[in-house]
Amino acid sequence: MEKNNIFEKIISRQIKSDIIFQDKRVTAFKDIRPKYPVHILIVPNTKIVSSNEINENNKYILTDIFFTAINIAKKMGIHNSGYRLILNCNNHGRQEIPHLHVHLIGGELLKNI
């Protein structure tokens, strides 16, 4: 089956990526253009285009993503100093890839938004 976007190709390992966590529901990997010392993307393994597609049947995925982010922050030693989780939605929200994803950023003092 042909995968449609880069995240699907990373999840299925058709494209090499620095995957730091993967289970049956989510995959986390280092951003190829990091903006901070820690910049990890956490994506559902099942394609959900954006947060607008979250519904009763798939809402559990947000818990899985956030739980994964917290565990990665602890593993990378940024849980005490702090970090940010960002979820962009659609064009005006600056979502570039049509696949739900959360950015975990940290490792230094973050700029105010």
C-alpha positions as CSV (number, residue, x, y, z in Angstrom):
1,M,0.0,0.0,0.0
2,E,1.4,3.4,-1.0
3,K,1.7,5.9,1.8
4,N,0.5,9.4,1.2
5,N,2.6,11.6,3.4
6,I,6.0,11.7,5.0
7,F,4.7,10.8,8.4
8,E,3.0,7.7,7.1
9,K,6.3,6.7,5.4
10,I,8.2,7.3,8.7
11,I,5.7,5.3,10.7
12,S,5.9,2.4,8.3
13,R,9.7,2.8,8.1
14,Q,9.7,3.4,4.3
15,I,11.7,6.6,5.1
16,K,14.6,6.5,7.6
17,S,14.1,8.7,10.6
18,D,15.4,9.0,14.1
19,I,12.5,7.3,15.8
20,I,12.8,7.5,19.6
21,F,9.5,5.7,20.5
22,Q,7.0,3.6,18.7
23,D,4.1,1.4,19.9
24,K,1.0,0.2,18.2
25,R,-0.8,3.6,18.4
26,V,1.9,6.4,18.2
27,T,5.3,7.1,16.8
28,A,7.7,9.8,18.0
29,F,10.7,11.0,16.1
30,K,13.2,13.9,16.0
31,D,12.2,16.8,13.7
32,I,14.5,17.0,10.7
33,R,14.6,20.9,11.1
34,P,14.7,21.3,14.9
35,K,14.0,24.8,16.2
36,Y,15.1,24.0,19.7
37,P,17.6,21.6,21.3
38,V,14.7,19.1,21.9
39,H,12.2,19.0,19.0
40,I,10.2,15.8,18.8
41,L,7.1,15.1,16.7
42,I,4.6,12.7,18.0
43,V,2.0,11.3,15.6
44,P,-0.8,8.7,15.6
45,N,0.0,5.6,13.6
46,T,-3.4,5.8,12.0
47,K,-3.9,8.8,9.8
48,I,-6.0,11.5,11.3
49,V,-5.6,14.6,9.1
50,S,-6.0,17.3,11.8
51,S,-7.5,17.9,15.3
52,N,-10.8,18.6,13.6
53,E,-11.1,14.9,12.9
54,I,-11.0,13.9,16.6
55,N,-14.3,12.2,17.5
56,E,-15.8,9.7,20.0
57,N,-14.1,6.8,18.2
58,N,-10.5,8.1,18.2
59,K,-10.3,10.6,21.0
60,Y,-8.1,8.2,23.0
61,I,-5.2,9.1,20.7
62,L,-4.8,12.5,22.3
63,T,-4.2,10.8,25.6
64,D,-1.7,8.5,24.0
65,I,0.1,11.4,22.4
66,F,0.3,13.5,25.5
67,F,1.3,10.5,27.7
68,T,4.1,9.7,25.2
69,A,5.2,13.4,25.2
70,I,5.4,13.5,29.0
71,N,7.5,10.3,29.1
72,I,9.8,11.6,26.4
73,A,10.3,14.9,28.3
74,K,11.3,12.9,31.4
75,K,13.6,10.6,29.3
76,M,15.3,13.7,27.8
77,G,15.6,15.4,31.1
78,I,13.5,18.5,30.3
79,H,10.5,17.7,32.5
80,N,11.6,19.8,35.4
81,S,12.9,22.8,33.5
82,G,9.8,22.8,31.3
83,Y,8.7,22.2,27.7
84,R,5.9,23.1,25.3
85,L,3.5,20.9,23.4
86,I,2.2,22.4,20.1
87,L,-0.7,21.1,18.0
88,N,-1.3,23.1,14.8
89,C,-4.5,22.8,12.8
90,N,-5.0,23.5,9.1
91,N,-3.5,26.4,7.1
92,H,-4.1,29.3,9.4
93,G,-2.8,27.2,12.3
94,R,0.4,26.6,10.3
95,Q,-0.1,22.8,9.9
96,E,2.3,21.8,7.1
97,I,1.7,18.0,7.0
98,P,-1.9,16.7,6.7
99,H,-1.5,14.3,9.6
100,L,-2.2,15.1,13.2
101,H,1.0,15.7,15.1
102,V,2.2,17.3,18.3
103,H,5.6,19.1,18.6
104,L,7.4,18.6,21.9
105,I,9.9,21.4,22.2
106,G,12.3,22.4,25.0
107,G,15.9,22.2,26.2
108,E,16.2,26.0,26.6
109,L,14.1,29.0,27.6
110,L,11.3,29.2,25.0
111,K,10.1,32.4,23.5
112,N,6.7,33.7,24.5
113,I,4.0,33.3,21.9
